Amino acid sequence: MWLFCSNSLAHLLENQKGTINFTQNGAFLAASIPVSGLSNIQLSDNGGLSIEEFNAKLDLIKKEVLAGITLQGQDKKTVVLRGLILNLVHIDHKISIPAPQLMVLGRFIARDKPESYSLEISLFGKNPNENKITITATANKKSQILEFTEQKFRHLIFSLVNN
């Protein structure tokens, strides 16, 4: 597994939004998550994550993201997220201001092709406007909108893959 981290000057997605796109060999994920949902890190006074703290705690952040975003086939086997890319997302391109969001990119590599998948996200922020993450799942010209909250953190993705 490889990991790449950098600072994002453009926000690819709205806060707490994302996509998971299924292909023949798995799924590609792009999501924006609030940094206040990460534990074991020191946030700044504005609730953001500084570049210095990000770099110092990168291994912990990586582990937490991998544990907080999981995909399972109908056989309950976890599909591993590979090629993880983490980017701090800064407001108005000001990298000197701690970032409130973390961009997560990666690929779930699935060897088998189950009828359905279950996606779980448990990385919610501490602020009221950070308690929901919306993911759009697509495959074979079909799509499904999934809203994740602390109460509903797991969603079954309908039979997208084999139809």
C-alpha positions as CSV (number, residue, x, y, z in Angstrom):
1,M,0.0,0.0,0.0
2,W,1.3,3.5,-0.8
3,L,0.4,6.8,0.8
4,F,0.8,10.2,-0.6
5,C,0.1,13.4,1.3
6,S,0.2,17.0,0.2
7,N,-1.6,20.3,0.7
8,S,-4.6,20.9,-1.5
9,L,-5.1,24.4,-2.8
10,A,-8.3,23.5,-4.6
11,H,-11.2,21.8,-2.8
12,L,-12.3,19.1,-5.2
13,L,-15.6,18.4,-3.3
14,E,-17.9,20.3,-1.0
15,N,-17.4,19.8,2.7
16,Q,-18.6,16.4,3.9
17,K,-19.4,15.2,0.4
18,G,-17.9,12.4,-1.7
19,T,-18.2,9.8,-4.4
20,I,-17.6,6.1,-4.7
21,N,-17.4,4.9,-8.3
22,F,-17.5,1.2,-8.9
23,T,-15.5,-0.4,-11.8
24,Q,-14.7,-3.9,-12.9
25,N,-12.0,-4.3,-10.3
26,G,-13.3,-2.3,-7.3
27,A,-14.2,1.2,-6.5
28,F,-12.6,4.7,-6.4
29,L,-13.4,6.9,-3.4
30,A,-13.1,10.7,-3.1
31,A,-14.4,12.3,0.1
32,S,-14.0,15.4,2.2
33,I,-14.1,14.8,5.9
34,P,-13.9,17.3,8.8
35,V,-10.6,17.2,10.7
36,S,-12.5,17.7,14.0
37,G,-13.6,14.1,13.6
38,L,-10.1,12.8,14.0
39,S,-8.9,11.8,17.4
40,N,-5.3,12.1,18.8
41,I,-4.6,15.3,17.0
42,Q,-4.2,18.9,18.3
43,L,-6.6,21.2,16.5
44,S,-6.0,25.0,16.3
45,D,-8.2,27.5,18.0
46,N,-10.3,27.8,14.8
47,G,-10.8,24.0,14.8
48,G,-8.5,23.4,11.9
49,L,-5.5,21.2,11.4
50,S,-2.1,22.8,10.8
51,I,0.4,21.5,8.3
52,E,2.9,20.8,11.2
53,E,0.3,18.8,13.2
54,F,-0.7,16.9,10.0
55,N,2.9,16.0,9.2
56,A,3.6,15.0,12.9
57,K,0.5,12.8,13.2
58,L,0.3,11.5,9.6
59,D,0.6,7.8,10.6
60,L,-2.1,8.2,13.2
61,I,-4.4,10.1,10.8
62,K,-3.8,7.4,8.1
63,K,-4.8,4.6,10.5
64,E,-7.9,6.5,11.6
65,V,-9.0,7.2,8.1
66,L,-8.5,3.5,7.1
67,A,-10.5,2.4,10.1
68,G,-13.2,5.1,9.7
69,I,-14.0,4.4,6.0
70,T,-14.6,0.7,5.2
71,L,-16.2,-1.3,2.4
72,Q,-17.5,-4.9,2.8
73,G,-18.8,-7.4,0.4
74,Q,-22.0,-9.3,1.1
75,D,-19.7,-12.1,2.5
76,K,-18.7,-9.5,5.2
77,K,-15.1,-9.5,4.0
78,T,-13.5,-6.1,4.2
79,V,-12.2,-4.7,0.9
80,V,-8.9,-2.9,1.6
81,L,-8.6,0.8,0.7
82,R,-5.3,1.2,-1.2
83,G,-3.4,4.0,-2.7
84,L,-4.5,6.4,0.0
85,I,-4.0,10.1,-0.7
86,L,-4.6,12.6,2.0
87,N,-4.7,16.4,1.5
88,L,-5.4,19.2,3.8
89,V,-8.0,21.5,2.3
90,H,-7.4,25.2,3.1
91,I,-9.9,28.0,3.0
92,D,-9.2,30.6,0.3
93,H,-5.9,29.0,-0.6
94,K,-4.3,30.3,2.6
95,I,-2.1,27.5,3.7
96,S,-1.0,29.4,6.8
97,I,-4.5,29.0,8.3
98,P,-5.2,25.5,9.7
99,A,-7.4,23.4,7.4
100,P,-10.9,22.4,8.5
101,Q,-11.3,19.6,6.0
102,L,-9.2,16.6,4.8
103,M,-9.5,15.3,1.3
104,V,-9.4,11.5,1.1
105,L,-8.7,9.7,-2.2
106,G,-8.2,6.0,-2.6
107,R,-9.2,2.7,-4.3
108,F,-10.9,-0.3,-2.9
109,I,-9.6,-3.3,-4.9
110,A,-12.2,-6.1,-5.0
111,R,-11.1,-9.4,-6.4
112,D,-14.6,-10.9,-6.2
113,K,-17.7,-9.3,-7.5
114,P,-20.4,-9.5,-4.9
115,E,-24.0,-8.6,-5.6
116,S,-23.8,-5.7,-3.2
117,Y,-21.5,-3.8,-0.8
118,S,-21.8,-2.2,2.6
119,L,-20.0,1.2,3.0
120,E,-19.3,2.4,6.5
121,I,-18.1,5.9,7.5
122,S,-17.6,7.0,11.1
123,L,-15.5,10.1,10.8
124,F,-17.9,12.9,11.8
125,G,-16.9,16.3,13.1
126,K,-17.6,17.9,16.4
127,N,-19.5,20.9,15.0
128,P,-23.2,20.7,14.2
129,N,-22.6,21.3,10.5
130,E,-20.1,18.4,10.4
131,N,-22.4,15.6,11.6
132,K,-23.4,14.3,8.1
133,I,-21.4,13.0,5.2
134,T,-23.1,12.5,1.8
135,I,-21.6,10.0,-0.6
136,T,-22.9,9.4,-4.2
137,A,-22.3,5.8,-5.3
138,T,-22.2,5.0,-9.0
139,A,-21.8,1.9,-11.2
140,N,-23.2,0.8,-14.5
141,K,-25.0,4.1,-15.2
142,K,-26.8,3.8,-11.8
143,S,-26.4,6.0,-8.8
144,Q,-27.4,6.0,-5.2
145,I,-27.1,8.9,-2.6
146,L,-26.0,7.8,0.8
147,E,-26.3,10.0,3.9
148,F,-24.0,9.0,6.8
149,T,-24.6,10.2,10.3
150,E,-23.5,9.0,13.7
151,Q,-26.8,7.1,14.0
152,K,-26.7,5.7,10.4
153,F,-23.0,5.1,9.7
154,R,-23.5,2.0,7.5
155,H,-25.3,1.8,4.1
156,L,-26.0,-1.1,1.8
157,I,-25.1,-0.1,-1.7
158,F,-27.7,-1.7,-3.9
159,S,-26.8,-4.2,-6.6
160,L,-24.8,-1.7,-8.6
161,V,-21.9,-3.8,-9.6
162,N,-23.2,-6.8,-11.5
163,N,-26.2,-5.3,-13.4
